[in-house]
Amino acid sequence: MSQIKVGTKNVRATANSKFNTMTKIGVPMAGKLLVEPIQEEKTASGIIIPDTAKEKSQKGKIIAIGKTDEENPELKKGDTIIYDKYAGTEIEFEDKKYLILNKEDVLLKIN
């Protein structure tokens, strides 16, 4: 079992190996996506942005998809997406930040 930080609470999570979208964190519920936000470190002109000045990311990579949505070819594990700016629930697992999003919060799939 692993510890996951959700807001100010620590919760335990287990991984169930019978699902294709299994991660170390667990399996998202139906209609949910587990996304790893992609942080832009530099601007287009090469300026490095400090953490205190960064805006919340709207770009991420899909890590896992809820079980009932596996049949939907629209989104799949590994896709890069753009999502609503303040969407989802932030969680922290093994010093990495993730988001749990509703599928409806996805605005664009990047090819």
C-alpha positions in Angstrom: 0.0 0.0 0.0 1.1 3.6 -0.7 0.3 6.9 0.9 -1.4 9.5 -1.3 -1.8 13.1 -0.3 -5.2 14.5 -1.2 -5.5 18.1 -0.1 -4.4 18.1 3.5 -5.3 14.4 4.1 -3.1 11.3 3.6 -5.0 8.3 2.3 -3.9 4.7 1.4 -4.3 3.3 -2.1 -3.9 -0.1 -3.6 -3.4 -1.2 -7.2 -5.7 -3.8 -8.7 -3.9 -5.7 -11.4 -7.0 -7.0 -13.2 -7.6 -3.7 -15.0 -5.6 -2.5 -18.0 -5.6 1.0 -16.7 -4.0 0.0 -13.4 -1.4 2.4 -12.0 0.5 2.4 -8.7 -2.1 4.8 -7.5 -5.2 2.8 -8.4 -7.9 2.7 -11.1 -10.0 5.8 -11.8 -13.8 5.5 -11.5 -16.0 5.5 -14.6 -15.9 8.8 -16.4 -12.7 9.9 -14.7 -9.1 10.3 -16.0 -5.8 10.3 -14.1 -3.6 13.0 -15.6 0.0 14.0 -15.0 0.2 17.8 -15.5 2.9 19.0 -17.9 4.7 22.0 -16.5 6.3 24.4 -19.0 9.8 25.3 -17.6 10.7 28.0 -20.2 8.8 30.5 -22.4 9.1 30.4 -26.1 12.0 33.0 -25.9 13.9 30.8 -23.4 13.1 32.7 -20.2 13.0 30.3 -17.2 9.9 30.9 -15.1 10.2 30.5 -11.3 7.7 28.3 -9.4 6.1 31.3 -7.7 5.3 33.0 -11.0 3.9 29.9 -12.8 0.2 29.6 -13.7 -1.6 26.4 -13.1 -1.0 24.0 -16.0 -3.8 23.2 -18.5 -1.8 20.6 -20.4 -1.3 17.0 -19.3 -0.7 13.4 -20.2 -3.3 10.7 -19.5 -2.0 8.1 -17.1 -5.2 6.0 -16.7 -8.8 6.0 -17.8 -11.9 4.8 -15.9 -12.9 1.2 -16.7 -16.2 1.9 -18.6 -14.5 4.5 -20.9 -11.8 2.0 -22.1 -14.0 1.1 -25.1 -14.2 4.7 -26.2 -11.3 5.3 -28.6 -11.6 9.1 -28.3 -9.1 9.3 -25.5 -6.5 6.7 -24.5 -3.6 6.2 -22.1 -0.6 8.3 -23.2 -2.6 11.0 -25.0 -1.6 14.7 -24.3 -4.7 16.9 -23.6 -5.7 20.4 -22.7 -8.2 20.7 -19.9 -10.2 23.4 -18.0 -7.9 25.6 -16.0 -9.4 24.9 -12.6 -10.7 21.4 -13.3 -10.1 18.3 -11.3 -8.8 17.2 -7.9 -5.1 17.5 -7.3 -3.4 14.5 -5.6 0.3 13.9 -4.7 1.8 10.4 -4.9 5.5 9.6 -4.4 6.4 13.3 -4.7 4.6 13.6 -8.1 1.5 15.7 -8.7 -1.5 14.3 -10.5 -5.1 15.4 -11.3 -8.2 13.3 -11.3 -10.4 14.9 -14.0 -13.9 14.3 -15.3 -13.8 13.3 -18.9 -16.0 16.3 -19.8 -13.2 18.7 -18.5 -11.0 17.8 -21.5 -11.1 20.6 -24.1 -8.6 19.3 -26.7 -6.6 16.3 -27.6 -3.2 17.2 -29.0 -2.1 15.1 -32.0 
